[in-house]
Amino acid sequence: MPPSRRTNAKSEEENQRLWQGVSAIAEALRQNHFDQCIASAKSVQNDVKQLIAFYTAAIKADTIVIEQIDKLLLSVSEGTPIIRFDRAVSLNDQVVAKVASHDLWVLARVFNFQGDNIVDVQDIDDEHRHYSVHKSDLILLPHTPSEFQQATSLFQPPSFVFAMYPDTTSFYKAQVVSAASQFSHSDEIQDYDDNSMFDSSIFVRFADDENDNGLLPRRSIPLRFVTHLPSSMR
């Protein structure tokens, strides 16, 4: 028997209310307000799960609608933690730089500024390879004790981060499966290959990284090569 109009009206009203709530939380995450809205996000997540169950049982909602809700819910439940760097980009900083239009991000070092918005960087892999990139296409890496503490606190399972793939200098989206131990070193990291300064690592799984068995292996990545996702990937 088809659902009553009253049932439909109730489900549509709840759908609209919860959709607006999830959308607002997702927007807050994109605006770097992760800390303030994560509790509300979890609450809305439970409500949306209940709504999906109700939709499916009561009115057999179109699968496209459920997929849309699931996709938005996923963006909230995964989390997009963002480190709040209290410093500007400086000479000799190690950064993650977007060096191609198809989202190729690499480890680089800042060596020059062209005005207020253009930064010249040197590929860590090849000192003769230089790029001029907009500041919006640079992401800082943890460098100070407070930034490492933030990273340790924020980059928890099952959040997504931007991590350097092993034996490369390229960065990709990855999901945290095991967090780093608490950072306690009082010094700043001075050189990207100086393992004596800080050796804490984080375990992640990269997308499209299946092994011969079709499984995504856990990869250990030094925390100094892990940062938040670029805005285009959140």
Phi, psi and chi 1 to 4 in degrees:
 res  aa     phi    psi   chi1   chi2   chi3   chi4
   1 MET       -  133.3 -177.7  175.7   67.8      -
   2 PRO   -66.5  151.6   25.0  -34.5      -      -
   3 PRO   -65.6  152.4   25.2  -34.3      -      -
   4 SER   -71.8  163.3   66.0      -      -      -
   5 ARG   -63.3  -33.5  -68.2 -176.2  178.7  179.6
   6 ARG   -64.8  -40.6 -177.3  176.6  179.8 -179.5
   7 THR   -64.1  -44.2  -60.6      -      -      -
   8 ASN   -60.6  -44.2  -78.9  -24.9      -      -
   9 ALA   -62.8  -41.0      -      -      -      -
  10 LYS   -63.8  -45.7  177.8 -178.2  177.5 -178.8
  11 SER   -65.5  -38.6   63.8      -      -      -
  12 GLU   -66.8  -39.0  -69.4  175.7    0.3      -
  13 GLU   -65.1  -44.8 -179.0  179.8   -9.5      -
  14 GLU   -65.8  -38.8  -69.1 -179.3   -9.5      -
  15 ASN   -60.0  -46.6 -177.2   18.8      -      -
  16 GLN   -64.5  -43.3 -177.6  177.6    8.6      -
  17 ARG   -63.0  -47.2  175.5  176.7   59.6   83.2
  18 LEU   -72.7  -35.6  -66.3  172.0      -      -
  19 TRP   -61.6  -42.2 -176.6  -89.9      -      -
  20 GLN   -63.5  -38.9  -69.6  173.3  -14.2      -
  21 GLY   -64.4  -46.0      -      -      -      -
  22 VAL   -66.2  -40.2  174.5      -      -      -
  23 SER   -61.4  -41.1  -62.2      -      -      -
  24 ALA   -64.8  -39.6      -      -      -      -
  25 ILE   -68.3  -42.9  -69.5  170.2      -      -
  26 ALA   -60.4  -39.6      -      -      -      -
  27 GLU   -66.7  -38.4  177.7   61.1   24.0      -
  28 ALA   -63.0  -37.9      -      -      -      -
  29 LEU   -63.8  -41.5  -70.1  175.0      -      -
  30 ARG   -66.5  -23.3  -74.7 -169.4  -70.9  -90.5
  31 GLN   -93.9   17.3  -64.0  -61.9  -37.6      -
  32 ASN    71.5   21.4  -59.7   -2.0      -      -
  33 HIS  -100.4   42.0  -61.8  157.7      -      -
  34 PHE   -61.2  -46.9 -179.4   79.8      -      -
  35 ASP   -61.3  -37.5  -66.6  -22.0      -      -
  36 GLN   -76.6  -23.1  -67.4   84.9  -10.1      -
  37 CYS  -116.1    1.1   68.8      -      -      -
  38 ILE   -66.1  -37.9 -172.9   61.0      -      -
  39 ALA   -64.1  -44.2      -      -      -      -
  40 SER   -64.7  -36.1  -61.5      -      -      -
  41 ALA   -61.5  -43.1      -      -      -      -
  42 LYS   -63.8  -38.4  -70.3 -179.4  178.7  178.5
  43 SER   -64.1  -47.0  174.2      -      -      -
  44 VAL   -65.1  -35.2  174.5      -      -      -
  45 GLN   -57.1  -45.9  174.0 -177.4  -14.3      -
  46 ASN   -63.4  -41.1  -66.8  -28.4      -      -
  47 ASP   -62.6  -41.0  -69.9  -18.7      -      -
  48 VAL   -67.0  -38.6  173.2      -      -      -
  49 LYS   -60.7  -42.0  -74.7 -178.5  177.9  177.6
  50 GLN   -65.2  -39.2  -66.3  176.0    7.0      -
  51 LEU   -64.1  -42.6  176.7   62.7      -      -
  52 ILE   -61.1  -42.1  -67.7  173.8      -      -
  53 ALA   -62.9  -42.6      -      -      -      -
  54 PHE   -64.4  -44.5  173.6   80.6      -      -
  55 TYR   -57.3  -46.5 -121.4  126.2      -      -
  56 THR   -65.1  -43.7  -55.9      -      -      -
  57 ALA   -77.6  -39.0      -      -      -      -
  58 ALA   -87.2  -40.8      -      -      -      -
  59 ILE  -129.7    4.6   61.6  175.6      -      -
  60 LYS    51.4   59.9  -63.5 -178.8  179.7  179.0
  61 ALA   -57.6  149.2      -      -      -      -
  62 ASP   -57.9  138.1 -169.4  -75.0      -      -
  63 THR   -60.8  -27.9   55.8      -      -      -
  64 ILE   -64.8  -39.8  -64.9  178.4      -      -
  65 VAL   -62.7  -46.0  174.9      -      -      -
  66 ILE   -63.1  -40.5  -65.5  178.7      -      -
  67 GLU   -62.2  -38.4  -72.6  174.1   -0.9      -
  68 GLN   -65.4  -42.8  -69.9  174.2  -21.8      -
  69 ILE   -65.0  -44.3  -64.3  175.9      -      -
  70 ASP   -59.8  -41.1  -81.4  -19.6      -      -
  71 LYS   -64.1  -44.4 -177.3  176.7 -179.4 -179.4
  72 LEU   -68.2  -41.1 -174.6   54.2      -      -
  73 LEU   -60.3  -40.2  175.2   59.7      -      -
  74 LEU   -62.6  -39.8 -172.3   61.4      -      -
  75 SER   -64.9  -27.1   70.0      -      -      -
  76 VAL   -83.6  -45.7  173.1      -      -      -
  77 SER   -69.4  -31.6   62.5      -      -      -
  78 GLU   -67.5  -39.2  -72.5  171.2  -10.6      -
  79 GLY    83.9  143.8      -      -      -      -
  80 THR  -130.6   71.7   53.7      -      -      -
  81 PRO   -61.4  141.1   23.1  -33.0      -      -
  82 ILE  -129.3  125.4  -62.2  173.7      -      -
  83 ILE   -74.8  134.4  -63.1  178.9      -      -
  84 ARG   -95.1   95.4  -67.6  173.2  174.6   83.2
  85 PHE   -76.7  123.5  -67.6  105.0      -      -
  86 ASP   -95.6   39.2  -66.1  -34.4      -      -
  87 ARG  -151.7  155.2   57.0 -173.6  172.1   91.4
  88 ALA   -91.8  164.9      -      -      -      -
  89 VAL   -63.8  133.3  176.8      -      -      -
  90 SER  -126.8  164.8  -57.9      -      -      -
  91 LEU   -57.3  139.8  -72.8  176.6      -      -
  92 ASN    73.7    1.2  -64.5  -41.5      -      -
  93 ASP   -62.4  140.3  -91.6   -9.8      -      -
  94 GLN   -86.5  129.8  -67.1  167.3   39.8      -
  95 VAL  -136.4  165.6  -64.0      -      -      -
  96 VAL   -99.8  120.4 -171.5      -      -      -
  97 ALA  -117.2  135.3      -      -      -      -
  98 LYS   -83.9  114.3 -177.1 -180.0  178.8 -179.1
  99 VAL  -113.5    6.6  -63.1      -      -      -
 100 ALA  -151.2  154.8      -      -      -      -
 101 SER   -68.5  -19.9   58.2      -      -      -
 102 HIS   -96.1   40.4   54.8  -78.3      -      -
 103 ASP    60.3   43.8  -84.5  -12.0      -      -
 104 LEU   -92.5  113.3  174.7   60.9      -      -
 105 TRP  -115.7  131.8  -64.2   77.5      -      -
 106 VAL  -133.3  161.7  -58.8      -      -      -
 107 LEU   -74.9  128.5 -177.1   64.0      -      -
 108 ALA  -143.7  168.1      -      -      -      -
 109 ARG  -124.2  133.6 -167.2 -172.7  -55.4  -85.8
 110 VAL   -75.5  129.9  175.1      -      -      -
 111 PHE  -129.9   -5.5   71.4   89.1      -      -
 112 ASN  -165.1  154.4 -174.6   49.3      -      -
 113 PHE  -121.0  135.4  -68.0   93.9      -      -
 114 GLN  -111.7   93.5  -61.4 -176.3   38.0      -
 115 GLY    72.6 -152.0      -      -      -      -
 116 ASP   -88.2  -23.0  -66.0  -28.1      -      -
 117 ASN  -119.4  -18.8  -63.6  -44.5      -      -
 118 ILE  -103.3  131.8  -55.8  -58.6      -      -
 119 VAL  -123.5  133.8 -179.1      -      -      -
 120 ASP   -93.7  128.3  -66.6  -32.9      -      -
 121 VAL  -126.3  155.8  -61.5      -      -      -
 122 GLN  -113.7  128.4  175.5 -170.2   73.1      -
 123 ASP   -62.6  128.1 -166.6  -39.9      -      -
 124 ILE   -62.4  -30.9  -68.1  -66.5      -      -
 125 ASP   -73.3  -27.4 -107.8   -6.6      -      -
 126 ASP  -146.3  106.1 -176.6   -8.2      -      -
 127 GLU   -64.6  -15.7   63.3 -179.4   10.2      -
 128 HIS   -91.8   -3.3  -59.4  -64.2      -      -
 129 ARG   -99.3  112.6 -172.1  179.7  -60.0  164.7
 130 HIS  -117.1  150.5  -62.3  165.4      -      -
 131 TYR  -135.8  145.6  -56.3   94.9      -      -
 132 SER  -107.6  116.3  -64.3      -      -      -
 133 VAL  -128.4  154.9  -59.9      -      -      -
 134 HIS   -75.9  148.6 -165.7  -82.8      -      -
 135 LYS   -56.2  -30.6  -81.6 -173.4  176.6  179.4
 136 SER   -68.5  -14.3   61.6      -      -      -
 137 ASP  -103.3   25.0  -71.5  -30.2      -      -
 138 LEU  -122.3  142.3  -64.5  179.5      -      -
 139 ILE  -128.7  128.1  -55.7  175.8      -      -
 140 LEU   -71.8  153.8  -71.5  169.9      -      -
 141 LEU  -107.1  154.2  -70.7  164.5      -      -
 142 PRO   -55.5  133.9  -24.2   34.0      -      -
 143 HIS  -138.9  -37.0 -177.3   74.5      -      -
 144 THR   -99.2  161.7   68.1      -      -      -
 145 PRO   -53.9  -42.7  -29.0   36.6      -      -
 146 SER   -64.8  -35.3   63.0      -      -      -
 147 GLU   -70.5  -37.7  -70.5  165.9    0.6      -
 148 PHE   -65.6  -37.5  -85.1  105.3      -      -
 149 GLN   -64.5  -41.7  -70.8  164.7   -0.8      -
 150 GLN   -59.6  -47.6  -80.3 -167.1   69.3      -
 151 ALA   -60.4  -43.6      -      -      -      -
 152 THR   -61.8  -40.5  -59.7      -      -      -
 153 SER   -74.6  -40.7  176.0      -      -      -
 154 LEU   -83.6  -37.2  -68.7  173.4      -      -
 155 PHE   -84.2   76.3  -63.1  158.1      -      -
 156 GLN  -113.7  152.0  -61.4  -74.5  -31.6      -
 157 PRO   -58.9  142.1  -20.2   32.0      -      -
 158 PRO  -105.7   37.3   37.1  -33.5      -      -
 159 SER   -67.0  162.9   62.2      -      -      -
 160 PHE  -106.4  142.9  -81.0   77.1      -      -
 161 VAL  -136.2  175.5  -64.9      -      -      -
 162 PHE  -110.6  114.7 -147.1   31.9      -      -
 163 ALA  -129.9  149.6      -      -      -      -
 164 MET   -81.5  125.8 -169.3  169.9   72.7      -
 165 TYR   -69.4  140.2 -167.9   83.5      -      -
 166 PRO   -54.4  141.0  -26.6   35.3      -      -
 167 ASP    63.0   20.3  -59.9  -39.1      -      -
 168 THR  -136.5  177.9   76.4      -      -      -
 169 THR  -119.2   23.3   55.3      -      -      -
 170 SER  -100.1  144.6  -62.8      -      -      -
 171 PHE  -109.4  141.0  -78.2   71.0      -      -
 172 TYR  -140.4  160.2  -58.1   95.6      -      -
 173 LYS   -68.5  135.4 -176.9  176.6 -178.4  177.7
 174 ALA  -145.8  154.9      -      -      -      -
 175 GLN  -105.3  132.5 -174.1  171.3   31.1      -
 176 VAL   -72.2  130.0  178.5      -      -      -
 177 VAL  -115.2  -18.8  -65.1      -      -      -
 178 SER  -153.7  124.3 -179.1      -      -      -
 179 ALA   -78.5  163.6      -      -      -      -
 180 ALA   -76.7  156.0      -      -      -      -
 181 SER   -72.0  161.3   57.7      -      -      -
 182 GLN   -59.8  134.0  -76.5  -65.7  -37.3      -
 183 PHE   -80.8  131.0  172.8   63.7      -      -
 184 SER  -131.3   -0.8   59.2      -      -      -
 185 HIS   -70.3  137.7 -156.3  -69.4      -      -
 186 SER   -92.1   -7.9   60.7      -      -      -
 187 ASP   -97.6  161.4  -65.4  -35.0      -      -
 188 GLU   -88.3  155.7  -63.6 -177.2   -0.4      -
 189 ILE   -79.9  125.4  -55.3  -56.5      -      -
 190 GLN  -101.2  -27.7  -61.6  -62.9  -27.1      -
 191 ASP  -142.6  137.6 -166.8   85.0      -      -
 192 TYR   -66.1  -20.2   87.2  100.7      -      -
 193 ASP  -107.9   17.4   57.8    0.4      -      -
 194 ASP   -93.2   87.8 -176.7    1.2      -      -
 195 ASN   -69.3  -18.1  -66.7  -33.9      -      -
 196 SER   -70.4  -21.3   64.9      -      -      -
 197 MET   -75.2  -38.9  -63.8  -60.5  -67.6      -
 198 PHE  -164.7  121.6 -177.4   67.3      -      -
 199 ASP  -120.9   14.1   58.5    2.4      -      -
 200 SER   -67.6  140.4 -177.3      -      -      -
 201 SER  -126.8  164.0  -64.9      -      -      -
 202 ILE  -126.9  143.0 -170.9  170.4      -      -
 203 PHE  -100.2  129.8  -76.1   91.3      -      -
 204 VAL  -136.1  167.6  -56.6      -      -      -
 205 ARG  -124.0  127.5  -73.7 -167.7  174.3   97.3
 206 PHE   -90.0  143.7  -68.8   92.0      -      -
 207 ALA   -67.3  150.4      -      -      -      -
 208 ASP    58.0   35.1  -57.3  -38.3      -      -
 209 ASP  -120.2   34.8 -173.8   32.6      -      -
 210 GLU   -63.7  142.0  -66.7   87.9   -7.7      -
 211 ASN   -87.6 -170.1   57.3   22.9      -      -
 212 ASP   -62.6  -21.6  -66.3  -21.1      -      -
 213 ASN   -92.3    4.6  -63.5  -38.8      -      -
 214 GLY    78.5   14.2      -      -      -      -
 215 LEU  -104.4  154.5  -58.1  175.9      -      -
 216 LEU   -92.4  111.1  -65.8  175.4      -      -
 217 PRO   -72.9  153.3   27.2  -34.3      -      -
 218 ARG   -75.5  132.5  -71.3  159.9   42.9  107.4
 219 ARG  -116.9  133.2  -54.9  -76.9 -171.5 -176.6
 220 SER   -90.0  121.1  176.9      -      -      -
 221 ILE  -123.1  128.5  -48.6  -62.7      -      -
 222 PRO   -55.7  136.5  -25.5   35.2      -      -
 223 LEU   -60.4  -27.1 -168.3   60.6      -      -
 224 ARG   -70.6   -8.4   63.2 -179.0 -178.2  -89.0
 225 PHE  -112.6   28.3  -62.7  141.5      -      -
 226 VAL  -129.4  133.8 -178.9      -      -      -
 227 THR  -146.7 -174.5 -172.7      -      -      -
 228 HIS   -79.1  161.8   53.9 -111.8      -      -
 229 LEU   -68.5  147.8  -71.0  170.1      -      -
 230 PRO   -64.5  154.6   19.7  -29.6      -      -
 231 SER   -58.3  -30.8   58.5      -      -      -
 232 SER   -68.0  -16.1   61.8      -      -      -
 233 MET  -108.1   -1.1  -63.4 -174.8 -174.1      -
 234 ARG   -80.1      -  -65.5  174.5 -158.4  156.4
